[in-house]
C-alpha cells in the first residue's frame, strides 16, 4: 500500500499509535506463523486462510480501538454542566375525534368476498361511493 502523506501534526499523532501496534502485532504474528507452518500445502487455503483472516481482523480491531481511544483521550475537561430546566411544557396537538368519512367506514356487505376482477370495477353493495371514485 502506498504511504499516506500527512502534515506534521497527524504524523506526530501516528507515532504513539504505531508504537502500540508494534507491541500488539507480534502477539498476533506468532500464532499466525505457527498455524501456517503446521499445515501442509494442500491445507493452506480454505479453513486456514479464514483463521489467518480472523487474526488479522483482531489486529485491525485493536488498531481502530487504539486510534479512537487516543483521539478521545482527555477530550473532556471536567464534569458537564447541568441541563437547563424547561420553563413550560409545549402545547400538545388536538386529540379530539374526527368524523369518519364514508370511505373509511366498514361496509355493510356481509356476503362472500368478490374476486379481484369483480372488485376492480365495482364497490361492494351497500357501500356509498367515495368522493375520490365519483365520476363527474
Steps between C-alpha positions, in 0.01 A plus 500: 500500500626847417601718792247765595657847510415677826556848633734524803221497763331173384843347439594571862169352619564184294829420676353393839227298327765324288697422815195341663428299186865395488454334839175327401603375155749237627229359727291430190788419263640206695170304517449568127849373420446188712174431321659543158795270567278234656292452182603312185486691170162350411344645818638855485191629325138473612470451879858604579459816294188590699682442828779734386243762397340482845838578659559790258151634573573482873811712440293741287241530778776572751648765269163673453423488871843637585465788252155595633616483861804716424281762331256518787759480774452809714221629278286608798643764729266442792145418592229609265282784620141449604241506226272804507156443648195522279295815553168353391366198321445530125140507381368161396310434181125459501381151580132556424335230294422593143199386306579209276425515130297248308824375345649406837186336640447126488277365231159361593559219251510160670497277194787310341807700402514594132782386278777745412361549149153581630634725775708704259195646331233523769446593863338259742120521511379729775821704508467861390754599238803693629549856384824400332319239286201710404477588137416846374 
